[in-house]
Amino acid sequence: MIDILDAVLSEDGTGADVSALPVPESYRGAVLLAEETTMFEGVASADKDPGKSLHVMDVPTPEPGPGEALIAVMASAVNYNTVWSAIFEPLPTFSFLKRYGRASASAARHDLPYHVLGSDLSGVVLRTGDGVTAWKPGDRVVAHCLSVDLQSPRGHDDTMLDPEQRIWGFETNFGGLAELALVNANQLMPKPAHLTWEESAGSGLVNSTAYRQLVSRNGARMKQGDTVLIWGAAGGLGSYATQLVRNGGAVPICVVSDEHKAELVRSSGAELVIDRSAENYRFWKDEHEPDPREWARFGRKIRELTGGEDPDIVFEHPGRETFGASVFVAARGGTIVTCASTSGYQHVFDNRYLWMSLKRIIGTHFANYREAWEANRLICRGMIHPTLSISYPLDEVGDATRSVHLNQHTGKVGIRCLAPREGLGVSDPEMRARHLPAINRFRPATTEE
């Protein structure tokens, strides 16, 4: 692995140099063990500790098959699917691997008693399988997380509709929280030249998801002048959504959980901000009954900020905690677009406010390759910026995942896999210099100039 790292970090290294390196028989990765899936039985979700279930350990290196690529992973990132996986909710991911393993002889490789997690990466192509022509060893890449074979006609208009689509590193094995990763070649995209490895690694999942949710014809089809309510605007998804809304000529209403996060989104150019903790919103009377009076109070706050307008689009992902309020406050004819349920999957809302006001609920899930590529292109052009707040070494992936589980983070939490330190991987320093304040917006005070 040291030889691979030396080749990647070398200023005069070539693809031929990378191709000539031997592939290690094993590598280190962030791993769940099938034998431990019951370890949190009887423990409340909030009290489950990902640091106890995630293990950094050596696993055998898979060989890339037709259409696949083996990547030397410089950096990755923690996503909510990392949290769900590590606390074994809503069910252990080994059920996904087992079901996938029945699909084909090639897929059977994924059905193992261990699961290497991770749905983001930045790194360098190490090897390619038969039939891969778009990428070669030595290419600097990032990856999106859609794994799809496209043998069904249903996926050929939108690959996310393919019945066999899966999220890599969540519903498949050999994910990106590791020194090596196995991906389909059609998951790869160019690494932004002006960003470091850890900055590049954190955008693939969340930026693509937010792009489909807001901009794509498969999502809310946001237009200029729309008012968009963004839950968790300082988090991973929300921080990209805020940028996409502003870039698209729409007006973000950013909901955050404390004043520090409020200042972060204001520094991104958002003017309408709601600190839900300061306002003390309680959308549920108790565990079982929502409180419509709080929905109405929240709606009045939105109208106060907007001059009497309701949100044309609600960018939903918290789920159970907020969904009733989201349906209530959306404008007549408005859209609630949801991609997750981080606070719970069982949603409760008053359907009268949906059907009688002609509102729509749209479900979106990650993005297809075209959407992911377009979202990545915005980053490569410096139109959307990474929101990395901190990065951890691979050995501390449990601590990093715990911080996301407890909502102690802002923006994205990165993981340095092969990258020995922060700040490496920039090949366009001039472009970086033009965008440095925006790149570092979510970071603590930095001395980079």
VEXMIZA-990982 format. One line per 10 residues: their letters; for each residue z, x, y of N, C-alpha, C. Coordinates in steps of 0.1 Angstrom, whole numbers. Example, Ala and Ser with C-alpha at 12.3 -4.5 7.8 and 13.67 -1.06 7.14 Angstrom:
2
AS = 78/132/-57/78/123/-45/78/132/-33; 71/128/-22/71/137/-11/79/129/0;
//
This chain:
449
MIDILDAVLS = 0/8/-12/0/0/0/0/9/13; 6/21/12/6/30/23/-8/34/27; -16/36/17/-30/40/20/-38/29/27; -35/17/22/-42/5/29/-37/5/44; -25/6/46/-19/5/60/-25/16/68; -26/28/63/-32/39/70/-46/37/74; -54/31/65/-68/28/67/-69/18/78; -61/7/78/-62/-3/88/-58/2/101; -48/10/102/-43/15/115/-51/27/121; -60/33/112/-68/44/117/-78/39/127;
EDGTGADVSA = -79/47/138/-89/43/149/-103/46/145; -105/55/135/-119/58/131/-122/54/117; -113/45/111/-116/40/98/-128/31/98; -134/30/86/-146/21/84/-144/12/73; -152/2/72/-152/-7/60/-154/0/47; -162/10/47/-164/18/35/-151/25/31; -143/29/40/-130/35/37/-121/25/31; -121/13/36/-112/2/30/-117/-1/16; -130/-3/15/-136/-6/2/-133/4/-9; -132/17/-5/-129/27/-15/-115/28/-19;
LPVPESYRGA = -106/21/-12/-92/22/-16/-89/14/-29; -80/20/-38/-77/12/-49/-68/0/-45; -69/-11/-53/-61/-23/-50/-48/-22/-58; -37/-23/-51/-24/-22/-58/-23/-32/-69; -16/-29/-79/-13/-38/-91/-3/-49/-87; 5/-47/-77/14/-57/-72/17/-55/-57; 23/-65/-52/26/-65/-37/38/-74/-35; 44/-72/-23/56/-80/-19/52/-93/-12; 59/-103/-16/57/-116/-9/69/-125/-8; 69/-135/1/80/-144/2/78/-155/-9;
VLLAEETTMF = 87/-156/-18/85/-163/-31/96/-173/-33; 92/-185/-38/101/-195/-44/100/-194/-59; 111/-197/-66/112/-196/-80/113/-210/-86; 105/-213/-96/106/-227/-102/119/-229/-108; 126/-219/-113/139/-221/-119/150/-225/-109; 147/-224/-96/157/-227/-86/155/-240/-78; 146/-249/-83/142/-260/-75/153/-271/-74; 163/-270/-82/174/-279/-81/186/-274/-74; 185/-262/-67/196/-255/-62/203/-263/-50; 195/-272/-43/201/-279/-32/204/-293/-35;
EGVASADKDP = 205/-297/-48/208/-311/-51/221/-315/-46; 221/-327/-39/233/-332/-33/237/-326/-19; 228/-317/-14/230/-311/-1/222/-319/9; 227/-322/21/220/-329/31/208/-319/36; 197/-325/40/186/-317/44/189/-307/54; 197/-311/64/200/-302/75/208/-290/71; 215/-291/60/224/-281/55/217/-272/44; 205/-275/41/198/-266/31/194/-254/38; 196/-242/32/194/-229/38/182/-222/31; 171/-222/39/159/-215/33/162/-200/29;
GKSLHVMDVP = 172/-194/36/175/-180/33/180/-178/18; 184/-189/12/189/-188/-2/178/-190/-12; 168/-197/-8/157/-201/-18/145/-191/-17; 143/-185/-5/132/-176/-3/136/-162/-7; 128/-156/-16/130/-142/-21/118/-133/-17; 121/-122/-12/110/-112/-10/110/-103/-23; 99/-104/-30/99/-97/-43/84/-93/-47; 83/-84/-56/70/-79/-61/64/-90/-70; 51/-92/-69/43/-101/-78/30/-95/-81; 24/-98/-92/11/-92/-96/0/-96/-86;
TPEPGPGEAL = -9/-87/-83/-20/-89/-74/-31/-98/-81; -35/-109/-75/-47/-117/-81/-60/-110/-78; -70/-112/-87/-83/-107/-84/-92/-118/-78; -99/-115/-67/-107/-125/-61/-118/-129/-70; -120/-143/-71/-131/-148/-79/-143/-151/-70; -153/-158/-75/-164/-161/-67/-160/-169/-55; -166/-165/-43/-163/-172/-31/-149/-169/-25; -142/-159/-30/-128/-157/-26/-128/-143/-19; -117/-140/-12/-114/-127/-6/-100/-124/-7; -97/-111/-9/-84/-106/-10/-81/-99/4;
IAVMASAVNY = -70/-103/11/-68/-99/24/-55/-90/24; -56/-78/31/-44/-71/35/-38/-77/47; -26/-83/45/-20/-92/55/-12/-83/65; -16/-82/77/-8/-75/87/4/-84/92; 1/-97/94/11/-106/100/9/-120/95; 19/-128/95/18/-142/92/27/-150/101; 30/-162/98/39/-170/106/46/-181/98; 57/-186/103/65/-197/97/59/-210/103; 57/-219/94/53/-233/97/63/-243/91; 62/-255/95/71/-265/89/69/-267/74;
NTVWSAIFEP = 56/-264/70/55/-265/55/62/-254/48; 65/-243/55/73/-232/49/87/-238/48; 92/-245/58/105/-251/57/106/-261/46; 96/-270/46/96/-281/35/96/-274/21; 88/-264/20/87/-257/7/101/-251/3; 107/-244/12/119/-237/10/131/-246/7; 131/-258/12/142/-267/9/138/-278/-1; 126/-276/-7/121/-284/-18/121/-299/-15; 116/-301/-3/114/-315/2/99/-317/7; 93/-329/5/99/-340/-2/100/-339/-17;
LPTFSFLKRY = 93/-329/-22/94/-325/-36/90/-310/-38; 95/-304/-49/91/-290/-50/76/-287/-51; 72/-277/-44/58/-274/-44/52/-270/-58; 60/-267/-67/55/-264/-81/48/-276/-87; 51/-288/-82/43/-299/-87/29/-299/-82; 27/-294/-70/13/-292/-64/6/-281/-73; 13/-270/-75/6/-259/-83/2/-264/-97; 11/-271/-103/8/-276/-117/-4/-285/-117; -4/-295/-107/-16/-304/-106/-29/-296/-103; -28/-287/-94/-40/-278/-91/-44/-270/-103;
GRASASAARH = -35/-265/-110/-38/-257/-122/-46/-264/-133; -45/-277/-133/-53/-285/-143/-67/-287/-139; -70/-283/-126/-84/-287/-121/-95/-278/-127; -92/-265/-130/-102/-256/-135/-95/-244/-140; -103/-235/-148/-98/-223/-153/-94/-214/-141; -102/-214/-130/-99/-206/-119/-86/-210/-112; -84/-223/-111/-72/-229/-105/-60/-227/-113; -61/-225/-126/-50/-223/-135/-42/-211/-131; -48/-201/-124/-41/-189/-119/-30/-193/-110; -31/-204/-103/-21/-208/-93/-8/-214/-99;
DLPYHVLGSD = -9/-219/-111/2/-225/-118/11/-215/-124; 21/-210/-116/29/-199/-120/44/-203/-118; 53/-196/-124/68/-199/-122/73/-194/-108; 64/-188/-100/68/-184/-87/57/-189/-77; 60/-191/-65/51/-196/-55/52/-187/-42; 41/-179/-39/40/-171/-27/35/-180/-16; 44/-182/-6/42/-192/5/34/-185/16; 30/-194/26/24/-189/38/10/-195/41; 9/-202/52/-4/-209/55/-10/-203/68; -6/-191/72/-12/-184/83/-14/-169/79;
LSGVVLRTGD = -23/-162/85/-24/-147/84/-33/-142/94; -31/-129/98/-41/-120/104/-41/-108/95; -53/-102/94/-53/-90/85/-67/-85/84; -69/-78/73/-82/-71/71/-87/-74/57; -100/-77/56/-106/-80/42/-105/-67/34; -99/-69/22/-98/-57/13/-109/-58/2; -111/-69/-4/-121/-71/-14/-127/-85/-13; -139/-87/-17/-145/-100/-18/-151/-103/-32; -151/-115/-36/-156/-119/-48/-171/-122/-48; -177/-125/-59/-191/-127/-60/-195/-139/-50;
GVTAWKPGDR = -207/-137/-44/-212/-147/-36/-208/-147/-21; -198/-138/-18/-194/-138/-4/-203/-129/4; -209/-135/14/-219/-127/22/-215/-126/37; -206/-135/42/-203/-136/56/-192/-126/60; -185/-120/50/-174/-111/53/-175/-99/43; -169/-88/48/-170/-76/40/-157/-68/42; -153/-59/33/-141/-51/35/-141/-44/48; -129/-44/54/-128/-38/68/-128/-48/79; -134/-60/77/-134/-70/87/-120/-75/91; -118/-76/104/-105/-81/109/-106/-96/111;
VVAHCLSVDL = -97/-103/104/-98/-117/103/-85/-124/105; -86/-137/108/-75/-147/107/-79/-157/97; -70/-165/92/-74/-175/82/-68/-189/87; -76/-199/84/-71/-213/85/-67/-217/71; -60/-228/70/-53/-231/57/-59/-242/49; -72/-246/52/-78/-256/43/-85/-249/31; -80/-253/19/-86/-248/7/-94/-260/1; -107/-259/-1/-115/-270/-6/-127/-264/-13; -131/-272/-24/-142/-267/-32/-155/-276/-29; -153/-288/-24/-164/-296/-20/-174/-300/-32;
QSPRGHDDTM = -168/-304/-43/-176/-309/-54/-177/-325/-53; -170/-331/-44/-171/-346/-43/-179/-349/-30; -188/-359/-31/-195/-363/-19/-187/-367/-7; -175/-371/-10/-166/-377/1/-162/-366/11; -163/-353/7/-159/-343/16/-170/-337/25; -182/-342/23/-193/-335/30/-196/-340/44; -189/-350/48/-190/-354/62/-178/-348/70; -167/-348/63/-155/-342/69/-147/-336/57; -146/-323/56/-140/-317/44/-125/-321/42; -118/-326/52/-105/-330/51/-104/-343/42;
LDPEQRIWGF = -115/-350/41/-116/-362/33/-119/-359/18; -121/-346/15/-124/-343/1/-111/-345/-8; -113/-352/-19/-101/-355/-27/-94/-343/-32; -101/-332/-33/-95/-320/-38/-91/-310/-27; -90/-314/-14/-86/-305/-4/-71/-302/-5; -67/-290/-3/-53/-286/-4/-50/-276/8; -37/-275/11/-33/-266/21/-28/-253/15; -36/-243/18/-34/-230/12/-19/-225/15; -13/-219/5/1/-214/7/11/-224/7; 8/-237/5/17/-248/4/14/-256/-9;
ETNFGGLAEL = 1/-259/-10/-3/-266/-23/-11/-257/-32; -13/-244/-27/-19/-234/-36/-9/-222/-36; -12/-212/-44/-4/-200/-45/-10/-189/-37; -4/-177/-37/-10/-165/-31/-12/-166/-16; -1/-172/-9/-2/-175/5/0/-162/14; 1/-165/27/0/-154/37/13/-147/41; 24/-152/36/37/-146/39/39/-135/29; 31/-125/29/30/-114/19/22/-103/24; 22/-92/16/14/-80/20/0/-82/16; -3/-90/6/-17/-94/3/-18/-109/2;
ALVNANQLMP = -30/-114/3/-32/-129/2/-46/-131/-4; -47/-142/-12/-60/-146/-17/-64/-159/-10; -76/-159/-4/-81/-170/3/-96/-173/-2; -100/-185/1/-115/-188/0/-121/-181/12; -133/-176/10/-140/-169/21/-143/-179/33; -144/-192/30/-146/-202/41/-134/-206/48; -123/-198/46/-111/-200/54/-110/-189/65; -119/-180/65/-118/-168/74/-125/-171/87; -119/-165/97/-124/-165/111/-122/-152/118; -129/-149/128/-127/-136/135/-113/-135/142;
KPAHLTWEES = -107/-123/140/-94/-121/147/-97/-119/162; -90/-126/171/-91/-124/185/-88/-109/189; -98/-103/195/-97/-88/197/-87/-84/207; -83/-93/216/-73/-89/226/-59/-92/222; -57/-97/210/-43/-100/206/-38/-90/195; -25/-89/194/-19/-81/184/-20/-89/171; -16/-82/160/-16/-88/147/-7/-100/147; 5/-99/152/15/-110/151/11/-121/160; 5/-118/172/1/-129/180/-11/-137/174; -20/-129/168/-32/-136/162/-28/-145/150;
AGSGLVNSTA = -17/-141/143/-14/-148/130/-8/-162/132; -3/-165/144/5/-177/145/-3/-189/149; -16/-188/152/-24/-199/157/-32/-207/147; -35/-202/136/-45/-208/127/-41/-222/123; -29/-224/119/-25/-238/114/-23/-247/126; -14/-243/136/-10/-253/146/-21/-256/156; -28/-245/160/-39/-248/170/-50/-256/165; -54/-254/152/-64/-262/146/-59/-276/144; -47/-278/140/-41/-291/138/-41/-299/151; -36/-293/162/-36/-299/175/-50/-302/180;
YRQLVSRNGA = -60/-293/178/-73/-296/182/-79/-308/175; -78/-309/162/-83/-321/155/-75/-334/160; -62/-332/162/-54/-344/166/-58/-349/179; -61/-341/189/-64/-345/202/-79/-346/206; -87/-335/202/-100/-334/208/-111/-339/199; -109/-337/186/-120/-340/176/-123/-355/176; -135/-358/171/-139/-372/168/-131/-378/157; -124/-369/149/-116/-373/138/-102/-376/143; -99/-374/156/-86/-376/161/-86/-386/173; -79/-383/183/-78/-393/195/-89/-392/204;
RMKQGDTVLI = -98/-383/203/-110/-382/212/-105/-382/227; -96/-373/230/-91/-372/244/-102/-369/254; -100/-376/265/-110/-374/276/-103/-370/289; -111/-366/299/-105/-363/312/-98/-375/318; -86/-371/323/-78/-382/330/-68/-389/321; -70/-387/308/-60/-394/298/-46/-388/301; -36/-397/299/-22/-393/300/-18/-392/285; -12/-380/282/-9/-377/268/6/-373/267; 13/-381/259/27/-378/256/28/-368/245; 35/-357/247/36/-346/237/50/-344/233;
WGAAGGLGSY = 53/-348/221/67/-346/215/68/-331/211; 80/-325/213/82/-311/210/72/-302/217; 71/-303/230/60/-296/237/62/-281/238; 74/-276/235/77/-262/235/77/-256/221; 74/-264/211/74/-259/197/60/-254/193; 58/-252/180/46/-246/175/34/-255/178; 34/-268/173/23/-277/176/22/-280/191; 33/-284/196/33/-289/210/29/-279/220; 32/-267/218/28/-256/228/13/-255/229; 6/-257/217/-9/-256/218/-14/-269/223;
ATQLVRNGGA = -8/-280/219/-13/-293/224/-12/-294/239; -2/-289/245/0/-288/260/-12/-281/266; -16/-270/260/-27/-262/266/-40/-270/264; -42/-276/252/-55/-283/250/-56/-295/260; -45/-302/262/-45/-313/271/-49/-309/285; -43/-298/290/-46/-293/303/-60/-288/304; -65/-281/294/-78/-276/294/-89/-287/294; -85/-298/288/-94/-309/287/-94/-319/299; -87/-315/309/-86/-324/321/-78/-336/320; -69/-336/310/-59/-347/308/-46/-343/314;
VPICVVSDEH = -36/-352/313/-23/-350/320/-12/-351/309; -6/-339/306/5/-339/296/18/-344/301; 25/-352/293/39/-356/295/46/-349/284; 54/-338/288/60/-329/278/74/-333/275; 77/-336/262/91/-339/258/97/-327/251; 108/-323/256/115/-311/251/130/-314/249; 137/-304/243/151/-307/239/161/-300/247; 157/-291/257/167/-285/265/160/-279/278; 167/-274/287/162/-270/300/153/-257/299; 158/-248/290/150/-236/288/136/-240/283;
KAELVRSSGA = 134/-249/274/121/-253/269/114/-261/280; 121/-268/288/114/-275/300/108/-265/309; 115/-254/312/109/-243/320/97/-237/314; 98/-235/301/86/-229/294/74/-237/296; 75/-251/294/63/-259/295/58/-260/309; 68/-260/319/64/-260/333/56/-247/336; 60/-236/330/53/-224/333/39/-224/327; 36/-233/317/23/-235/312/14/-244/321; 20/-249/331/12/-257/341/15/-272/339; 24/-276/330/28/-290/329/38/-294/340;
ELVIDRSAEN = 35/-305/346/43/-310/357/53/-321/353; 49/-329/343/57/-341/339/64/-337/327; 77/-335/328/86/-330/317/98/-339/315; 101/-342/303/113/-350/299/122/-342/290; 134/-339/295/144/-332/286/152/-343/279; 149/-346/267/155/-357/260/170/-355/258; 175/-343/258/189/-341/256/196/-345/269; 190/-340/280/197/-344/293/197/-359/296; 186/-365/291/185/-380/293/193/-387/282; 197/-380/272/206/-385/261/200/-398/254;
YRFWKDEHEP = 187/-397/251/180/-408/244/186/-408/229; 189/-420/225/193/-423/211/185/-434/206; 174/-431/199/165/-441/195/169/-449/183; 181/-445/177/186/-453/166/201/-456/168; 204/-469/166/218/-473/167/227/-467/156; 221/-466/144/228/-459/133/217/-455/124; 221/-451/112/211/-445/102/200/-455/99; 203/-468/100/194/-478/95/187/-486/105; 192/-487/117/187/-496/127/183/-489/140; 170/-491/144/165/-485/156/170/-493/168;
DPREWARFGR = 169/-487/180/174/-493/192/163/-495/202; 157/-507/202/145/-509/212/149/-508/226; 162/-509/230/166/-507/244/163/-493/248; 165/-484/239/163/-470/242/148/-467/243; 140/-474/234/125/-472/236/121/-476/250; 127/-488/255/123/-493/268/128/-483/279; 140/-478/277/145/-468/287/136/-456/288; 131/-451/276/122/-440/276/109/-443/282; 104/-455/280/92/-460/286/93/-460/301; 104/-465/306/106/-465/321/106/-451/327;
KIRELTGGED = 112/-441/320/112/-427/324/97/-422/325; 89/-425/315/75/-421/315/68/-427/328; 70/-440/330/63/-446/341/68/-441/355; 81/-437/355/86/-431/367/79/-418/370; 76/-410/360/69/-397/361/54/-399/365; 48/-409/359/33/-410/360/29/-420/371; 39/-425/378/35/-435/388/31/-448/383; 37/-452/371/35/-465/366/25/-466/354; 20/-454/349/11/-454/338/18/-452/325; 13/-458/314/18/-455/301/8/-445/294;
PDIVFEHPGR = 13/-438/284/4/-428/277/-8/-434/270; -19/-429/273/-32/-433/266/-31/-427/252; -25/-416/250/-24/-409/237/-9/-405/235; -4/-407/223/9/-401/219/7/-391/208; 10/-379/211/9/-368/201/21/-367/193; 21/-373/181/32/-375/172/33/-365/161; 45/-360/158/47/-352/146/62/-353/142; 72/-357/150/85/-357/145/87/-368/135; 80/-380/136/81/-390/126/92/-400/128; 101/-401/118/111/-411/117/119/-413/130;
ETFGASVFVA = 124/-402/136/132/-402/147/126/-408/159; 113/-406/161/106/-409/174/95/-420/172; 91/-423/160/79/-431/159/79/-445/165; 91/-451/163/92/-464/169/90/-464/185; 96/-454/191/95/-452/205/80/-449/209; 73/-441/200/59/-438/203/50/-450/203; 52/-459/193/44/-471/193/47/-480/205; 60/-480/209/64/-489/220/58/-484/233; 58/-471/236/55/-466/249/40/-464/251; 32/-464/240/18/-462/242/12/-473/250;
ARGGTIVTCA = 2/-469/258/-5/-479/266/-12/-490/258; -14/-501/264/-22/-512/258/-36/-506/254; -40/-507/242/-52/-501/237/-51/-486/235; -39/-480/236/-37/-466/234/-37/-462/219; -35/-449/217/-36/-443/204/-23/-435/201; -18/-437/190/-7/-428/184/-13/-420/173; -14/-407/175/-20/-399/165/-10/-390/159; -8/-390/146/3/-384/139/-2/-374/128; 4/-363/127/0/-353/117/12/-348/109; 24/-353/111/36/-348/103/47/-358/105;
STSGYQHVFD = 58/-355/98/71/-362/100/82/-353/97; 84/-344/107/94/-334/105/109/-339/105; 111/-351/110/124/-357/110/126/-368/99; 116/-370/91/116/-380/81/103/-388/79; 100/-391/67/87/-397/64/87/-413/65; 98/-419/64/99/-434/65/100/-438/79; 89/-443/85/88/-447/99/92/-462/100; 99/-465/111/102/-478/115/97/-481/129; 89/-492/130/84/-496/144/82/-511/144; 82/-516/156/80/-531/158/65/-533/159;
NRYLWMSLKR = 60/-539/148/45/-541/148/39/-550/159; 48/-558/165/43/-566/176/37/-558/187; 43/-547/190/39/-538/200/26/-531/197; 23/-531/184/10/-525/179/-1/-535/180; 0/-546/172/-11/-555/171/-14/-563/184; -3/-567/191/-5/-576/202/-10/-568/214; -8/-555/214/-13/-546/225/-25/-538/221; -31/-541/209/-43/-535/205/-42/-520/204; -31/-515/200/-29/-500/199/-34/-496/185; -36/-483/184/-41/-477/171/-32/-466/166;
IIGTHFANYR = -30/-465/153/-24/-453/147/-34/-446/139; -36/-433/142/-45/-424/135/-37/-413/128; -40/-412/115/-34/-401/108/-44/-389/107; -39/-377/111/-48/-365/109/-40/-355/102; -47/-346/95/-40/-336/86/-48/-323/87; -42/-313/93/-48/-300/96/-62/-302/103; -72/-296/97/-86/-296/104/-96/-291/94; -108/-295/96/-119/-289/88/-123/-276/94; -132/-269/86/-136/-255/90/-142/-255/104; -151/-265/107/-157/-265/120/-147/-266/131;
EAWEANRLIC = -137/-276/129/-127/-278/140/-118/-265/141; -114/-259/130/-106/-247/130/-113/-236/137; -126/-234/134/-134/-224/140/-135/-226/156; -137/-238/160/-138/-241/174/-125/-239/181; -114/-242/174/-101/-239/180/-98/-224/181; -102/-217/171/-101/-202/171/-109/-196/182; -121/-202/184/-130/-196/194/-124/-197/208; -116/-208/211/-109/-209/224/-99/-198/225; -93/-194/215/-83/-183/216/-91/-170/218; -102/-168/210/-109/-156/212/-115/-154/226;
RGMIHPTLSI = -117/-165/233/-123/-165/247/-112/-165/257; -99/-165/253/-88/-165/263/-86/-178/270; -91/-189/264/-89/-202/270/-77/-209/265; -72/-205/253/-60/-210/247/-52/-197/243; -39/-197/245/-31/-185/243/-21/-187/232; -17/-176/225/-7/-177/215/6/-180/222; 15/-187/214/28/-190/219/39/-184/211; 36/-171/206/46/-164/198/58/-161/207; 70/-164/201/83/-162/208/90/-150/202; 89/-148/189/96/-137/182/89/-134/169;
SYPLDEVGDA = 90/-122/164/85/-119/151/96/-111/143; 96/-114/130/106/-108/121/98/-99/111; 104/-89/105/98/-82/94/98/-91/81; 90/-89/72/89/-97/60/102/-99/53; 110/-88/53/123/-89/46/132/-99/52; 130/-104/64/138/-113/71/132/-127/72; 123/-130/63/116/-143/63/125/-154/61; 136/-152/54/146/-163/52/153/-167/65; 157/-157/73/163/-159/86/153/-166/95; 140/-162/95/130/-168/104/128/-182/101;
TRSVHLNQHT = 127/-185/88/125/-199/83/137/-208/86; 149/-202/85/161/-210/89/161/-214/103; 157/-205/112/157/-207/126/147/-219/130; 136/-220/123/127/-231/125/133/-244/119; 139/-243/108/145/-255/102/156/-261/111; 163/-252/118/174/-257/127/169/-259/141; 156/-258/143/150/-260/157/156/-251/167; 159/-238/163/164/-228/172/153/-220/179; 141/-223/176/129/-215/180/122/-222/192; 114/-215/199/104/-220/208/90/-214/203;
GKVGIRCLAP = 80/-222/206/66/-217/202/66/-214/187; 59/-202/184/57/-198/170/66/-186/167; 70/-186/154/79/-176/148/70/-167/139; 68/-155/142/59/-146/135/66/-138/124; 58/-134/114/63/-125/104/54/-113/103; 60/-101/104/52/-88/103/52/-85/88; 41/-85/82/40/-82/67/37/-67/65; 24/-63/67/22/-49/66/23/-42/80; 22/-49/90/24/-43/104/37/-37/105; 38/-24/107/51/-17/108/59/-20/120;
REGLGVSDPE = 53/-25/131/60/-28/143/51/-37/151; 57/-43/162/49/-51/171/39/-43/179; 29/-50/185/20/-45/195/8/-38/189; 6/-38/176/-6/-32/170/-18/-42/169; -30/-36/168/-41/-45/164/-50/-49/176; -47/-45/188/-55/-48/200/-67/-39/200; -79/-45/201/-91/-37/202/-99/-40/215; -94/-50/223/-100/-52/236/-88/-53/247; -84/-41/251/-72/-41/260/-76/-46/274; -89/-45/278/-92/-50/291/-91/-65/292;
MRARHLPAIN = -95/-72/282/-94/-87/282/-79/-90/281; -71/-83/273/-57/-85/272/-50/-84/285; -54/-74/293/-47/-72/306/-50/-84/315; -61/-91/314/-64/-102/322/-55/-115/319; -51/-115/306/-44/-127/302/-29/-124/298; -24/-113/302/-11/-108/297/0/-118/300; 1/-123/312/13/-132/315/12/-145/306; 1/-150/304/0/-162/295/3/-158/280; -2/-147/276/1/-142/262/16/-141/260; 23/-136/270/37/-133/268/46/-145/273;
RFRPATTEE = 40/-156/276/48/-167/282/60/-171/274; 59/-171/261/70/-176/252/79/-164/248; 76/-152/252/84/-141/248/95/-138/257; 106/-132/253/116/-127/262/110/-117/272; 117/-113/282/112/-103/291/106/-91/284; 94/-87/288/87/-76/281/84/-66/292; 83/-53/287/79/-42/295/64/-39/295; 57/-47/287/42/-45/286/36/-47/299; 27/-38/303/20/-39/315/5/-39/313;
//
